[in-house]
Amino acid sequence: MAESHLTMLPRPEDRFIFHITDIENLPSILDAGGLLSDAVMSQRDPTIIGHSHIKQRRLTQIRVPSCGDRYVGEFLPFYFCPRSPMLYTINLGNTGRTPGCQKTIVHLVSRVRDAITLGEPWAVSDGNAGAFHTTFDSTLQFIDDLDWPAIEATSWAANRHQKQAEFLFAGLFPWTALHEVGCYDPVAAEAVTTIITNQNHRPRVTVRRDWYY
């Protein structure tokens, strides 16, 4: 029975990856043709949803040895799950936003295989990439070896670090590589649909209340 269960696990390249951002950022994402790293976005004026001091640490202190020692902030971050601990802390108001702000945050969804076929450098962290004790690698096996029970858990207080494992992508992640925009409620979904209505590529817009707190 155990072997049968293991054969049903997704291959690393089939794993979903999730990037969270505010709906207000979608027009600039579309103008750019896709998603950009914090290193690039810091030169612009995005609606920031995370901790500024952690973003700065990722930009200037923590490096990714498997990708030429680049700083973490030079990569676009994805989680391997929705309803992340970061979304939780943002929604509480701990990053300076109004408590309950998750209603305007969307999950932009792709897959590992869609990212790696783009030909840009990429890496994976075994936990929060903004923590100094995190390990990085750039192999599919490393993805397979992540703590998937922690990543997929709905109760994660004891495994917060592991749940925040990240897929890191260097360069522009094209809008066309996204296949879903998960939203808090129909109001958010309608707003997203209006923003992307004139795009040649329109990812599926869904209401995913279970992806939120």
WOZISUL-V180756 format. One record per residue. N is the residue number from 1. PHI is phi as a letter, one per 30 degrees, with the letter a starting at -180 (999 if undefined). NEAR is the number of other ideal C-beta (glycine too) atoms within 8 Angstrom. D_CENTER is the distance of its C-alpha to the mean C-alpha in Angstrom with 2 decimals. Layout:
n: <N | N>
phi: <PHI | PHI>
near: <NEAR | NEAR>
d_center: <D_CENTER | D_CENTER>
//
This chain:
n: <1 | 2 | 3 | 4 | 5 | 6 | 7 | 8 | 9 | 10 | 11 | 12 | 13 | 14 | 15 | 16 | 17 | 18 | 19 | 20 | 21 | 22 | 23 | 24 | 25 | 26 | 27 | 28 | 29 | 30 | 31 | 32 | 33 | 34 | 35 | 36 | 37 | 38 | 39 | 40 | 41 | 42 | 43 | 44 | 45 | 46 | 47 | 48 | 49 | 50 | 51 | 52 | 53 | 54 | 55 | 56 | 57 | 58 | 59 | 60 | 61 | 62 | 63 | 64 | 65 | 66 | 67 | 68 | 69 | 70 | 71 | 72 | 73 | 74 | 75 | 76 | 77 | 78 | 79 | 80 | 81 | 82 | 83 | 84 | 85 | 86 | 87 | 88 | 89 | 90 | 91 | 92 | 93 | 94 | 95 | 96 | 97 | 98 | 99 | 100 | 101 | 102 | 103 | 104 | 105 | 106 | 107 | 108 | 109 | 110 | 111 | 112 | 113 | 114 | 115 | 116 | 117 | 118 | 119 | 120 | 121 | 122 | 123 | 124 | 125 | 126 | 127 | 128 | 129 | 130 | 131 | 132 | 133 | 134 | 135 | 136 | 137 | 138 | 139 | 140 | 141 | 142 | 143 | 144 | 145 | 146 | 147 | 148 | 149 | 150 | 151 | 152 | 153 | 154 | 155 | 156 | 157 | 158 | 159 | 160 | 161 | 162 | 163 | 164 | 165 | 166 | 167 | 168 | 169 | 170 | 171 | 172 | 173 | 174 | 175 | 176 | 177 | 178 | 179 | 180 | 181 | 182 | 183 | 184 | 185 | 186 | 187 | 188 | 189 | 190 | 191 | 192 | 193 | 194 | 195 | 196 | 197 | 198 | 199 | 200 | 201 | 202 | 203 | 204 | 205 | 206 | 207 | 208 | 209 | 210 | 211 | 212 | 213>
phi: <999 | d | d | d | d | d | d | d | d | d | d | e | d | c | d | d | b | b | c | c | a | d | e | d | d | d | e | d | d | d | d | d | i | l | c | b | d | d | d | d | d | d | d | c | b | d | d | d | c | c | d | d | d | d | e | d | d | d | d | b | b | c | c | c | e | d | b | i | i | d | d | e | d | d | c | d | c | b | c | c | a | d | h | d | e | d | d | d | d | d | d | d | j | d | c | j | d | d | e | i | d | d | d | c | c | c | c | c | c | b | b | e | d | d | d | d | d | d | i | c | d | b | a | b | c | d | a | e | d | c | c | d | c | d | c | b | a | b | b | d | d | d | d | d | d | d | d | d | e | d | d | c | d | c | c | b | e | d | b | e | d | d | d | c | e | b | c | c | b | c | j | d | c | d | e | d | c | c | c | a | b | d | b | d | a | e | d | d | d | d | d | d | e | d | d | c | e | c | d | d | c | b | e | d | c | b | c | b | e | d | d | b | c>
near: <4 | 5 | 6 | 7 | 8 | 7 | 6 | 5 | 7 | 5 | 7 | 10 | 9 | 8 | 11 | 7 | 13 | 14 | 13 | 12 | 13 | 9 | 12 | 7 | 10 | 12 | 8 | 9 | 11 | 11 | 6 | 9 | 7 | 11 | 11 | 9 | 11 | 9 | 9 | 8 | 9 | 9 | 4 | 7 | 2 | 7 | 7 | 7 | 11 | 9 | 8 | 9 | 6 | 9 | 14 | 8 | 10 | 14 | 13 | 7 | 8 | 12 | 8 | 14 | 6 | 7 | 14 | 5 | 6 | 11 | 12 | 15 | 12 | 9 | 14 | 12 | 10 | 13 | 15 | 12 | 9 | 10 | 10 | 12 | 9 | 10 | 14 | 10 | 10 | 15 | 13 | 7 | 11 | 7 | 11 | 5 | 8 | 5 | 7 | 7 | 12 | 11 | 9 | 10 | 15 | 15 | 14 | 13 | 12 | 13 | 11 | 13 | 8 | 10 | 15 | 8 | 6 | 11 | 3 | 7 | 9 | 13 | 13 | 15 | 13 | 11 | 13 | 10 | 14 | 10 | 9 | 5 | 4 | 13 | 6 | 14 | 8 | 10 | 7 | 9 | 7 | 11 | 12 | 7 | 5 | 12 | 10 | 7 | 6 | 10 | 12 | 6 | 9 | 4 | 4 | 10 | 5 | 4 | 10 | 10 | 9 | 12 | 15 | 13 | 14 | 12 | 15 | 17 | 12 | 12 | 9 | 8 | 14 | 8 | 11 | 6 | 11 | 11 | 9 | 11 | 14 | 12 | 14 | 12 | 9 | 7 | 7 | 14 | 12 | 8 | 9 | 14 | 9 | 7 | 10 | 13 | 7 | 3 | 8 | 3 | 6 | 8 | 11 | 7 | 11 | 9 | 10 | 11 | 7 | 5 | 8 | 10 | 6>
d_center: <33.33 | 30.79 | 30.82 | 30.38 | 27.28 | 25.75 | 26.46 | 24.38 | 21.11 | 18.61 | 18.87 | 16.01 | 15.60 | 15.48 | 12.49 | 9.85 | 6.18 | 3.97 | 2.74 | 5.55 | 8.69 | 12.40 | 14.63 | 16.78 | 14.48 | 14.74 | 18.22 | 17.40 | 14.48 | 17.16 | 19.76 | 17.88 | 17.30 | 13.53 | 10.62 | 11.83 | 11.23 | 12.39 | 15.62 | 16.37 | 15.23 | 17.33 | 20.28 | 19.66 | 19.47 | 16.12 | 15.72 | 14.04 | 12.42 | 11.94 | 14.83 | 16.66 | 18.39 | 15.39 | 13.96 | 17.52 | 17.69 | 14.74 | 16.62 | 20.04 | 20.34 | 17.93 | 18.25 | 17.03 | 20.41 | 19.46 | 18.48 | 21.56 | 20.85 | 18.45 | 16.84 | 13.24 | 13.01 | 14.10 | 10.86 | 7.79 | 4.92 | 2.34 | 3.99 | 7.17 | 8.13 | 8.36 | 10.58 | 9.08 | 11.66 | 10.03 | 10.49 | 13.89 | 14.97 | 14.06 | 16.04 | 18.85 | 19.32 | 18.81 | 17.02 | 19.87 | 18.87 | 21.15 | 20.81 | 19.71 | 17.47 | 14.78 | 16.96 | 15.77 | 11.99 | 10.46 | 7.71 | 7.52 | 8.09 | 9.37 | 10.87 | 11.39 | 14.81 | 13.92 | 12.08 | 14.91 | 17.62 | 16.84 | 18.71 | 16.69 | 16.21 | 13.25 | 12.91 | 11.64 | 12.13 | 14.00 | 12.69 | 11.48 | 11.48 | 13.31 | 16.14 | 19.20 | 19.89 | 16.77 | 17.61 | 16.03 | 17.07 | 16.62 | 18.11 | 17.44 | 19.70 | 17.51 | 14.75 | 17.67 | 18.82 | 15.85 | 16.87 | 15.94 | 18.21 | 16.35 | 12.84 | 14.43 | 16.69 | 17.06 | 19.15 | 17.39 | 19.53 | 21.08 | 17.99 | 15.44 | 14.77 | 14.41 | 12.14 | 9.52 | 9.65 | 7.05 | 7.30 | 8.44 | 9.98 | 13.09 | 14.49 | 13.93 | 11.51 | 14.02 | 13.88 | 16.02 | 13.48 | 11.66 | 13.74 | 12.84 | 12.06 | 12.22 | 14.30 | 16.11 | 19.58 | 21.85 | 22.21 | 18.57 | 18.72 | 21.93 | 20.60 | 17.79 | 20.47 | 22.81 | 20.54 | 19.79 | 23.29 | 24.75 | 22.09 | 23.27 | 19.96 | 19.01 | 16.18 | 17.27 | 16.86 | 17.03 | 17.70 | 15.75 | 17.38 | 16.65 | 12.88 | 14.18 | 16.72>
//
